[in-house]
Amino acid sequence: MSAWSARALGSRMAVAGSVAVVFLVGSAPGAVAGTGGTVESSVPFTVAGPVGIAAVIVGVGGLAVGLLRRRKASKAPVVPVVVAPLKVPAPRRSQADNPA
């Protein structure tokens, strides 16, 4: 049996999945938030608005730069490709056809 057989791959996937499930279930009690009291923020505004706007600006800028680069690449002169005929070797004769 090789290391890349279907059975070996299936068992490796089962072990990896089991480990992931154990970590998920084991970390669940620590992820439960406390319900007592409220949390006051020391920041008077949220950061999500400015960060989201900056991400959109960077994304649109990247899209524009990519489109300009593609446009320049499509205007580049096309170099013709020379295709030479394929040379096929003669078929080999068998030993039975070779008079010695």
N, C-alpha and C positions, 0 to 999 in steps of 0.2 A: 504494500500500500504506500503510495507516494504522499508527500506532505501536502500536495495540492488536490487531493481527491475530494469528492463531494462530501463524504462522511467526515473527513477531517475539518473541512471548512465549516460544515454545519455544527460540529461540536465546538469549534472555536467561537463561532457566532453565538451559540447558546451560552457559553461561559461569559463572554463579554456582555451579553444582555442581562444575564443573572447578576453580574457585578454591578451593572448600572442600576438595576432595580433595587438591590440591597442598599446601595448608597442613597438612592432616592427615598426609600422608606426609612432608612436610618436617620436621615437629616430632617425629616418632616417635623418632629417635635421641636427642634430648635428654630424652625422657620415660623412657628405660630406667633403672631403678634400679640402683645399684651393689650387687654381691653380697658385697663384702668387709666383714666386721665386723658387729657389731650396734650398734644405736642405743639408748643409755640415755636414758630420760626423766627430766627433772628434776622433773616433777610427780608426787607420790606417788599420785595418784588420777586417774581419767579424768573428763573433763568431760561426756562424752556422756550419762551417767545424769541428772544434775541438769538439764541443758539440755533433754533429752527430756521429763522430767517437767514442767518449766515450760512447754514448748510444748503439751503435752497440756492442762494447766490453762488456758492462755490460749485454746486452741481450744474447750474445753468451755464456758468462760465466754462466749466470743463466740457460741456456739450458743445458750446460754440467753438471752442478751440479745436475739438475733435472734428467738427464739421469743416472748419477751415483747412485743417491738415488734409482731410480726405479730398477736398476740392482741389487743393494744390497737387496732390498725388495723381488725381485723375487727369489734370492738364499736362502732366509730364509727357514728353515724347515717347512714343511706343517704339521699342527696339524690335525690329523684325527677327524672328527666330528662324534660323536656317535648319531645315530638316534634311538630313542625308538619308539616302536609301539604306535599308537594313541589309547587312550582308549575312546571309544564312550559310553556315558551313555545310559542305556536302555530307550526306548521311554516311555513317561508318558502316563498313562491311563487317560481317561476322567472320569469325575464324574459319567457319566451314567453307566460305566462299573464297578464301585466300589460298591459292595453290602454293605450296612450299617446295 
